[in-house]
Amino acid sequence: MTDAVSDTFDLDLPPAAPVAGWVVALRMGLGLAVLAAAALVSSLVLVPPGEALVLTRFGDPVRVLTVPGPAWKMPAPIEAAVPVDLRLRTTSSGLQDVGTKDGLRILVQAYAGWQVAGDPGHVRQFLRAARNDPDAFAAQLRSFMGSALQVTASQFLLSDLVNSDPQKCRLGAFEQTLAANLSETTLTMYGVRIVQVGTERLSLPAETLAATVARMRAERETVAAERTAEGMRVAAAIRSNADRDARILAATALQKTAEIDAASRRQAGEIQAQAYDIDPQLYALVRSLDTLGRVVGPRTRLVLRADSAPFNVLVGGPAALAAPASQAPASPAPTSQTPAHPVVTQAGPSLMAKP
């Protein structure tokens, strides 16, 4: 039975050596193609925008790629690509207590915008100095900013940083000086370029604030005193000019008054002389009436003799003025009803008028 089975399955097969050689060759070709593809892929690098690639050969930087796009390198592990971030970053210094040129203390918080310089030399320098760690460099930059704020603030007065007059405020110059002090250190040591420096916050400690308020008050008081003195000087000048003008006007008015009075007196004297030349009796009558007008008022009571001058004009008329005293009529004897002397009485004390 065993011989029958063996005879049944005894087949004529081809030799196995040629088939095995073809398969091995195919497998080797596929392996070489995979290795070539892997080598090609590992040799191709892509430089993204905002970054630089540092190609290191066994850890030693040999090339820096800064132009965005594809590039070639030797396959790993011969060469490796280390990305370096070239984008703009910002770092704040925090509040720093610094002293000004005039010996006062202020609290300043500044910020800095920085980025790794795009040239290959500074990229290698940042890779060596900061070990390609932006956070570590930011911490170091905050330390630099604290020192730079101390140095920069010592070159400015407090009035240069805090002032109500925009023409006297030099905050822009303060920021430029701070940027110059930072740029020199960071570029030479780390290959980092300072793009912008600004002031986020500026305040005063309690002691400095009190001193500042006191100084501002003193300045305002000085300005007020100067303006008050200037106002008093101008007012005194105005009063002096006004008094001078008033005296000149008063003197001019007095002079004109004296001239007018003298002219009026002269004219009155001429008129009186002319009136006397025309009719002496009428002139005497008018003068007597003028005298009566000045002596007698609305509340005057007269008790007098009829022949007493100038009252005899009331009885005798103009003829009484022309008659001589020897031809005057005899005065009647005084009676109890007629007083011997004329009496002029007013609301006040009585006036006695002798003949």
C-alpha positions in Angstrom: 0.0 0.0 0.0 2.9 2.3 0.7 4.4 1.7 -2.6 1.1 2.4 -4.3 0.8 5.8 -2.6 4.4 6.7 -3.5 3.7 5.8 -7.1 0.6 7.9 -7.1 2.3 11.2 -5.9 5.5 10.8 -7.8 5.4 13.9 -10.1 8.0 15.5 -12.3 8.8 19.0 -10.9 11.2 21.7 -12.4 14.4 22.7 -10.6 14.0 25.3 -7.8 17.2 27.3 -8.2 16.2 29.7 -11.0 12.9 30.7 -9.2 14.7 31.6 -5.9 17.3 33.8 -7.7 14.6 35.9 -9.4 12.8 36.5 -6.1 16.0 37.5 -4.3 16.9 40.0 -7.1 13.4 41.5 -6.9 13.6 41.9 -3.2 17.0 43.5 -3.4 15.8 45.9 -6.0 12.8 46.9 -3.9 15.1 47.3 -0.9 17.5 49.5 -2.7 14.6 51.6 -4.1 13.3 52.1 -0.6 16.7 53.0 0.7 17.2 55.5 -2.1 13.8 57.0 -1.4 14.5 57.3 2.3 17.9 58.8 1.6 16.2 61.3 -0.9 13.5 62.2 1.6 16.0 62.6 4.5 18.2 64.8 2.2 15.3 67.2 1.3 14.5 70.0 3.8 12.0 72.8 3.7 12.7 76.2 5.1 9.4 77.7 6.3 8.8 81.5 6.4 9.9 83.2 9.6 12.4 80.6 10.4 16.0 79.7 9.6 17.6 76.2 9.4 21.0 75.5 10.7 22.6 72.4 9.2 24.9 70.6 11.6 27.3 67.9 10.5 27.9 65.6 13.4 26.7 68.4 15.7 28.9 71.1 14.2 27.0 74.0 12.4 28.1 74.1 8.8 25.4 76.0 6.9 22.5 78.3 7.7 19.5 78.4 5.4 17.4 81.6 5.6 15.6 81.7 2.3 12.2 80.1 2.5 11.7 77.0 0.2 13.2 73.6 -0.3 16.9 72.8 0.1 19.2 69.8 0.1 21.4 68.4 2.8 23.3 65.2 3.4 21.1 62.5 4.8 20.9 61.8 8.5 22.7 61.0 10.6 25.5 62.8 8.8 23.7 66.2 8.7 20.7 67.4 10.8 18.5 70.5 10.5 17.9 72.7 13.5 15.1 75.3 13.1 15.7 78.8 14.5 12.6 81.1 15.0 13.1 84.5 13.3 9.7 85.9 14.2 9.2 89.1 16.2 8.7 88.6 20.0 8.0 91.0 22.9 9.3 90.9 26.4 8.3 93.2 29.4 10.7 94.3 32.1 8.2 94.5 34.9 8.2 97.5 37.3 11.7 98.7 38.0 12.6 101.1 40.7 15.2 103.4 39.2 16.8 106.8 40.1 16.7 109.9 38.0 19.4 112.5 37.4 18.0 114.8 40.1 18.1 112.1 42.7 14.4 111.1 42.7 13.0 107.6 42.4 10.5 106.4 39.8 8.8 103.1 38.8 9.2 102.3 35.1 7.9 99.3 33.2 9.3 99.0 29.6 8.8 96.5 26.8 11.1 95.4 24.0 10.3 93.9 20.6 13.1 91.6 19.5 14.0 89.0 16.9 17.0 87.0 15.8 18.9 88.8 13.1 18.4 87.1 9.7 22.0 86.8 8.6 23.8 83.5 9.1 26.4 84.8 11.5 23.9 86.1 14.1 21.8 82.9 13.7 24.8 80.8 14.6 25.5 83.2 17.5 22.0 82.8 18.9 22.2 79.1 18.5 25.4 79.0 20.6 24.7 81.7 23.1 21.0 81.1 23.8 21.0 77.4 22.8 18.0 78.2 20.5 15.7 78.8 23.5 13.7 82.0 23.1 12.3 81.8 26.6 15.8 81.6 28.1 16.9 84.6 26.1 13.7 86.5 27.2 14.6 86.0 30.8 18.1 87.2 30.1 16.7 90.2 28.2 14.6 91.2 31.2 17.8 91.3 33.3 19.4 93.5 30.6 16.4 95.8 30.6 16.6 96.3 34.3 20.2 97.3 34.1 19.6 99.5 31.0 16.7 101.3 32.8 19.0 102.1 35.7 21.7 103.6 33.4 19.2 105.4 31.1 17.1 106.9 33.9 20.3 108.4 35.5 20.7 110.6 32.4 17.3 112.3 32.6 15.6 114.6 35.1 12.2 113.7 36.5 10.8 116.8 34.7 12.0 115.3 31.4 9.8 112.2 31.9 6.8 113.7 33.8 5.8 117.2 32.7 2.5 118.9 31.8 4.3 120.8 29.1 4.7 118.7 26.0 7.6 120.8 24.8 9.6 119.9 27.9 8.7 116.1 28.0 11.6 114.0 26.6 10.1 110.5 26.9 10.9 109.7 23.3 14.6 110.5 23.9 14.4 108.3 27.0 13.1 105.3 24.9 15.7 105.9 22.1 18.5 105.9 24.6 17.2 102.7 26.3 16.9 101.0 22.9 20.5 102.0 22.0 21.8 100.6 25.3 20.0 97.3 24.8 20.8 96.9 21.1 24.5 97.0 21.6 24.5 94.3 24.2 22.0 91.9 22.7 23.4 92.1 19.1 27.0 91.5 20.1 26.4 88.8 22.7 23.3 86.9 21.3 22.8 88.0 17.7 19.4 89.4 18.6 18.2 92.7 17.1 16.1 95.0 19.2 13.3 96.3 16.9 11.4 98.6 19.3 11.5 99.7 22.8 8.6 101.5 24.6 7.4 102.6 28.0 4.4 100.6 29.3 4.0 102.3 32.7 5.6 105.1 34.6 4.6 105.9 38.1 6.1 107.5 41.3 6.7 106.0 44.7 4.9 107.7 47.6 7.9 109.8 48.7 8.7 110.9 45.1 5.0 111.7 44.5 4.9 113.9 47.5 8.1 115.6 46.5 6.8 116.1 43.0 3.6 117.6 44.1 5.4 119.9 46.5 7.8 121.0 43.7 4.8 121.5 41.3 3.1 123.6 43.9 6.3 125.7 44.4 6.6 126.2 40.7 3.0 127.2 40.4 3.4 129.6 43.3 6.5 131.1 41.7 4.6 131.6 38.5 1.7 133.1 40.3 4.0 135.4 42.2 5.7 136.5 39.0 2.3 137.1 37.3 1.0 139.0 40.4 4.1 141.2 40.5 3.8 141.8 36.7 0.1 142.7 37.2 0.9 145.0 40.0 3.6 146.7 38.0 1.3 147.1 35.0 -1.5 148.4 37.3 0.9 150.9 39.0 2.0 152.1 35.6 -1.6 152.5 34.5 -2.5 154.3 37.7 0.5 156.6 37.4 -0.3 157.4 33.8 -4.0 158.0 34.7 -2.9 160.3 37.6 -0.6 162.2 35.3 -3.3 162.5 32.7 -5.8 163.6 35.3 -3.4 166.2 36.7 -2.7 167.5 33.2 -6.5 167.6 32.4 -7.2 169.3 35.8 -4.5 171.9 35.3 -5.7 172.5 31.7 -9.3 172.8 33.0 -8.2 175.2 35.8 -6.3 177.2 33.3 -9.2 177.4 30.9 -11.5 178.2 33.8 -9.3 181.0 35.0 -9.1 182.3 31.5 -12.9 182.1 31.1 -13.4 183.7 34.5 -11.0 186.5 33.8 -12.6 187.1 30.4 -16.1 187.1 32.0 -15.0 189.5 34.7 -13.5 191.7 32.2 -16.6 191.6 30.1 -18.7 192.2 33.2 -16.6 195.2 34.2 -16.9 196.6 30.7 -20.7 196.1 30.8 -21.0 197.7 34.2 -18.9 200.6 33.1 -21.0 201.1 30.1 -24.2 200.9 32.2 -22.8 203.4 34.7 -21.9 205.8 31.9 -25.4 205.5 30.4 -27.4 206.0 33.6 -25.6 206.2 37.0 -28.8 206.3 39.0 -30.1 203.1 37.3 -26.8 201.5 37.9 -26.9 202.4 41.6 -30.5 201.1 41.7 -29.6 197.8 40.1 -26.6 197.3 42.4 -28.8 198.0 45.4 -31.3 195.5 44.2 -28.5 192.9 43.7 -27.4 193.6 47.3 -31.0 193.1 48.5 -31.2 189.9 46.5 -28.1 188.5 48.2 -29.2 189.6 51.7 -32.9 188.8 51.7 -34.1 185.2 51.3 -37.4 183.5 51.0 -37.7 183.2 54.8 -36.4 186.6 55.8 -38.5 189.2 57.8 -37.3 192.8 57.7 -38.0 195.4 60.4 -36.1 198.5 59.2 -36.2 202.3 58.7 -37.4 203.5 55.4 -34.5 206.0 55.0 -31.7 203.4 55.6 -29.5 202.6 52.6 -29.9 200.5 50.6 -33.5 200.0 51.8 -34.5 203.6 51.1 -34.7 202.6 47.4 -37.8 200.6 48.2 -39.5 203.8 49.4 -37.9 206.7 47.6 -37.0 205.0 44.4 -34.1 206.3 42.3 -34.5 209.8 43.6 -33.5 208.6 47.1 -30.2 207.6 45.7 -29.6 211.0 44.1 -30.6 213.0 47.2 -27.7 214.0 49.4 -27.7 212.8 53.0 -28.2 216.5 54.3 -31.5 216.8 52.4 -32.8 213.5 53.5 -36.2 213.8 55.3 -36.1 213.8 59.1 -36.6 210.4 60.5 -39.7 210.1 62.6 -39.2 209.6 66.3 -39.1 206.0 67.2 -42.2 204.6 68.8 -43.0 201.5 70.5 -44.2 200.1 67.2 -41.2 201.2 65.1 -37.8 200.2 66.2 -35.0 202.7 66.1 -32.7 200.5 64.0 -33.6 198.1 61.2 -33.6 194.4 62.1 -33.2 191.6 59.6 -34.4 188.3 61.0 -34.3 184.8 59.5 -35.1 181.3 60.7 -31.8 181.4 62.5 -30.3 184.2 64.7 -31.4 187.8 64.1 -29.1 190.2 62.1 -28.9 193.8 63.1 -28.3 196.3 60.3 -27.3 199.8 61.3 -28.3 202.8 59.2 
